[in-house]
Amino acid sequence: MTTEKKTPTRQPRSPKPAPAAEACGTCDGSGETTTAVRVGRKRRAIGATQSGLCPDCLGIGTA
């Protein structure tokens, strides 16, 4: 009588919880920043604002 060896099965691991991501300090987690619009050769501010991607988090919102 021969005994056959069974290959051991792998037990699935439970995923580790991801560390909590901190909100970006520059954009407060929104991913957008506002800047004053400047025009002309002397870069005069005209009082308007425009929004764009946050330069620190690149629009993700987390640091």
N, C-alpha and C positions, 0 to 999 in steps of 0.2 A: 504494500500500500504506500503510494507516494503522496506526500503532502506538498501542495503548491503554495508558494509564498505569494501573498497579496501585496501589491505595491501600496505604500502608505499614502493616504489621501491628505491633501492640504486642507487645513481649516481656514476658512475665509476670515480675514481680519476686519475688525470694525474700523472705519475711517476715523482718523484723529480729527477733532474739531479744529478748524482753521483759526488762527489767531485773529482777534478782532482788529480790523483795520481802523486806523485813526483817520478822522476827517482832515483834509488839507487845511492848513492855517491860512493860506492866502485866499482861497475861494470859499472857505467854510463848507466844503463838501459838495458844492453845486457844479464844479467843473468849469465855471465861467468867471471871468473877471471883467470889470468895466474900466475903461480908460477915457480920459478927456481927448476930444478930437482937436488936433492942431493943424492949422492950415498956413500956407504961405511960406515964403523963403525964410522969414524970421520965426517960424513955428508959433504963430499966435493962437492961443486957445480961444475957441468960439463959444464955449459954454455947452456944447453938446457932448454926449458920451456914446461910446460904442462898446459892445461886448465881444469877447473873444475867448479862446481857450486859455485856461490857466497855465502859465509857463512852468509851474512847479510840478503839477500832477498830470499835465497834458490832457485835461478834460475828464479824467477818471473820477476825481473827487476824493481819492484816498491818498494819504502821504506815503 
